[in-house]
Amino acid sequence: MPWTGEPEGVTHAEASVRLGIRHLFALSGMHLGVITGFLSALVKRLYVSKRVEKTIIVFFLIGYNILTAFQVSLVRASLVMIVFFVTNSKQMRLSRLDCLSLVYLAMLVYNPYYLDSLGFVLTFSMTFALRLGGEVVRHKNRLIGLVGTTLFLNLLLLPLLLEASGGIGILFLPANLIFILFVSVVILPLSFLTLLFPLLADSYMFMILI
């Protein structure tokens, strides 16, 4: 039986929880940001107006949420982006934090029981924390900034994280540094390239195996 790198009886899901990297395997605002950034860069090459570009992105966001069955983190990120587009175009001068607050209130008015969802609480708490305190841990060096952000979020949201996973692994910091960089720099870009160029499928699967 081949060695999987995990203790006997421990599943991949349990191992990801113990390492504190489970969030990387969930559809999130990070994934949506990469996709919309790629789409925006592609649309700009068509030399269309800003309004047309935003309209295309909004329709994409709606379609993407339908395909992913309206995951809370994706709905949050999509609505914040759409509200920001609308308010920005009408010169209402709302900040990203204002837009996030409006979306938070609107979702609770729509369904107050979202407060019972740990995913809802975590995604908004994390985003609010980054909006309010992100400047404190921001650094010119990406690696130092990533270390600061990881520690900042884990300490701030420790009660919620303990409830979600029942504990926190001592390797959460190095595991997050390695996997966040690997996923954001290698896996995500390569997954989109493989979608466009299927010949890269073998290289993509090799990276997944790593």
C-alpha positions as CSV (number, residue, x, y, z in Angstrom):
1,M,0.0,0.0,0.0
2,P,1.6,3.3,-1.0
3,W,2.5,5.8,1.7
4,T,0.2,8.9,1.6
5,G,2.2,11.1,4.0
6,E,-0.5,10.8,6.7
7,P,-0.9,8.7,9.8
8,E,-3.0,5.6,9.4
9,G,-6.7,6.3,9.8
10,V,-6.4,10.0,9.1
11,T,-8.2,11.3,6.0
12,H,-7.1,14.1,3.8
13,A,-9.9,16.3,5.1
14,E,-8.8,15.6,8.7
15,A,-5.2,16.4,7.9
16,S,-6.2,19.7,6.2
17,V,-8.1,20.7,9.4
18,R,-5.1,19.7,11.7
19,L,-2.8,21.8,9.5
20,G,-5.2,24.8,9.5
21,I,-5.4,24.9,5.6
22,R,-9.0,23.7,5.1
23,H,-9.9,27.2,3.9
24,L,-7.8,26.7,0.8
25,F,-10.1,23.9,-0.4
26,A,-13.3,25.9,-0.2
27,L,-14.5,28.3,-2.9
28,S,-13.8,31.8,-1.6
29,G,-13.3,35.4,-2.4
30,M,-9.6,34.6,-3.2
31,H,-10.7,32.4,-6.0
32,L,-13.3,34.9,-7.2
33,G,-10.7,37.7,-7.1
34,V,-8.3,35.7,-9.3
35,I,-11.0,34.9,-11.8
36,T,-12.5,38.4,-12.1
37,G,-9.0,39.9,-12.3
38,F,-8.2,37.5,-15.2
39,L,-11.5,38.3,-16.8
40,S,-11.0,42.1,-16.4
41,A,-7.6,42.0,-18.0
42,L,-9.1,40.0,-20.9
43,V,-12.0,42.4,-21.4
44,K,-9.7,45.4,-21.3
45,R,-7.9,44.1,-24.3
46,L,-11.1,44.4,-26.3
47,Y,-11.0,48.2,-25.8
48,V,-14.6,48.4,-24.4
49,S,-15.9,51.1,-22.1
50,K,-15.7,50.8,-18.3
51,R,-19.5,50.4,-18.2
52,V,-19.4,47.5,-20.6
53,E,-16.5,45.9,-18.7
54,K,-18.4,46.1,-15.4
55,T,-21.6,44.8,-17.0
56,I,-19.7,41.7,-18.3
57,I,-18.1,41.1,-14.9
58,V,-21.5,41.5,-13.1
59,F,-23.2,38.9,-15.5
60,F,-20.2,36.6,-15.0
61,L,-20.6,36.9,-11.2
62,I,-24.3,36.0,-11.4
63,G,-23.6,33.0,-13.6
64,Y,-20.7,31.9,-11.4
65,N,-22.8,32.0,-8.3
66,I,-25.5,29.9,-10.0
67,L,-23.0,27.3,-11.0
68,T,-21.5,27.1,-7.5
69,A,-24.9,26.9,-5.8
70,F,-24.6,30.3,-4.0
71,Q,-21.8,29.6,-1.6
72,V,-21.9,32.2,1.2
73,S,-18.3,33.4,0.7
74,L,-18.8,33.8,-3.0
75,V,-22.2,35.6,-2.6
76,R,-20.5,37.9,-0.1
77,A,-17.6,38.7,-2.4
78,S,-19.8,39.0,-5.5
79,L,-22.3,41.3,-3.9
80,V,-19.6,43.6,-2.4
81,M,-18.1,43.9,-5.9
82,I,-21.5,44.6,-7.5
83,V,-22.5,47.2,-4.9
84,F,-19.1,48.9,-5.3
85,F,-19.5,49.0,-9.1
86,V,-23.0,50.6,-8.8
87,T,-22.2,53.1,-6.1
88,N,-18.9,54.0,-7.7
89,S,-20.6,54.7,-11.1
90,K,-23.1,57.0,-9.4
91,Q,-20.3,58.8,-7.5
92,M,-21.9,57.9,-4.1
93,R,-18.3,57.6,-2.7
94,L,-18.9,54.5,-0.7
95,S,-15.8,52.6,0.5
96,R,-15.3,48.9,0.3
97,L,-16.0,48.7,4.0
98,D,-19.3,50.6,3.5
99,C,-20.3,48.1,0.7
100,L,-19.3,45.2,2.9
101,S,-21.5,46.5,5.7
102,L,-24.5,47.0,3.4
103,V,-24.1,43.5,2.0
104,Y,-23.9,42.1,5.6
105,L,-27.1,43.8,6.7
106,A,-28.9,42.9,3.5
107,M,-28.1,39.2,3.8
108,L,-29.2,39.2,7.4
109,V,-32.5,41.0,6.5
110,Y,-33.0,38.4,3.8
111,N,-32.2,35.5,6.2
112,P,-31.5,36.2,9.9
113,Y,-30.6,32.6,10.4
114,Y,-27.3,33.2,8.5
115,L,-26.0,34.1,12.0
116,D,-26.2,30.4,12.9
117,S,-23.9,29.5,10.0
118,L,-20.3,29.3,11.0
119,G,-19.3,29.9,7.3
120,F,-21.2,33.1,7.2
121,V,-19.8,34.4,10.4
122,L,-16.2,33.4,9.5
123,T,-16.2,34.9,6.0
124,F,-17.6,38.3,7.2
125,S,-15.4,38.4,10.3
126,M,-12.3,37.7,8.3
127,T,-13.2,40.3,5.7
128,F,-14.1,42.9,8.2
129,A,-10.8,42.2,10.1
130,L,-8.8,42.7,7.0
131,R,-10.6,45.9,6.0
132,L,-10.2,47.4,9.5
133,G,-6.8,46.1,10.5
134,G,-5.1,45.0,7.3
135,E,-2.9,48.1,7.2
136,V,-1.3,47.1,10.5
137,V,0.2,43.9,9.1
138,R,0.7,45.1,5.5
139,H,4.4,45.0,4.5
140,K,6.4,45.6,1.3
141,N,7.9,42.1,1.6
142,R,5.1,39.7,0.5
143,L,6.4,36.9,2.7
144,I,6.5,39.1,5.9
145,G,3.1,40.5,5.0
146,L,1.7,37.0,4.6
147,V,3.1,35.9,8.0
148,G,1.7,39.0,9.7
149,T,-1.8,38.5,8.1
150,T,-1.9,34.8,9.0
151,L,-1.0,35.5,12.6
152,F,-3.3,38.5,12.8
153,L,-6.4,36.6,11.5
154,N,-5.7,33.4,13.5
155,L,-5.3,35.3,16.8
156,L,-8.3,37.6,16.1
157,L,-10.6,34.8,15.1
158,L,-9.3,32.2,17.5
159,P,-12.6,31.5,19.2
160,L,-14.4,30.9,15.9
161,L,-11.5,28.8,14.5
162,L,-11.5,26.6,17.7
163,E,-15.3,26.1,17.3
164,A,-14.9,25.2,13.6
165,S,-12.0,22.7,14.0
166,G,-11.9,21.8,17.7
167,G,-8.3,22.9,18.0
168,I,-5.4,24.6,16.2
169,G,-2.3,22.8,14.9
170,I,1.2,24.0,15.8
171,L,2.1,23.8,12.1
172,F,-0.6,26.1,10.9
173,L,1.7,29.0,10.2
174,P,4.3,27.3,8.0
175,A,1.6,25.2,6.4
176,N,-0.4,28.3,5.5
177,L,2.7,30.1,4.1
178,I,3.6,27.2,1.9
179,F,0.1,26.2,0.7
180,I,-1.2,29.8,0.2
181,L,1.8,30.7,-2.0
182,F,1.6,27.4,-3.9
183,V,-2.1,27.6,-4.5
184,S,-2.2,31.3,-5.5
185,V,1.0,31.4,-7.5
186,V,0.9,27.9,-9.1
187,I,-2.3,25.9,-8.8
188,L,-4.9,28.6,-9.6
189,P,-3.2,30.2,-12.6
190,L,-2.4,26.8,-14.0
191,S,-6.0,25.6,-13.5
192,F,-7.2,28.5,-15.7
193,L,-4.5,27.9,-18.3
194,T,-5.4,24.2,-18.4
195,L,-9.0,25.2,-19.1
196,L,-7.9,27.2,-22.1
197,F,-5.1,24.8,-23.2
198,P,-6.0,21.2,-22.3
199,L,-2.5,20.0,-23.4
200,L,-1.3,21.3,-20.0
201,A,-3.5,18.7,-18.2
202,D,-0.6,16.4,-17.4
203,S,1.5,19.3,-15.9
204,Y,-1.6,20.4,-13.9
205,M,-2.2,16.9,-12.5
206,F,1.5,16.6,-11.6
207,M,1.3,19.8,-9.5
208,I,-1.9,18.6,-7.8
209,L,-0.1,15.3,-7.0
210,I,2.8,17.4,-5.4
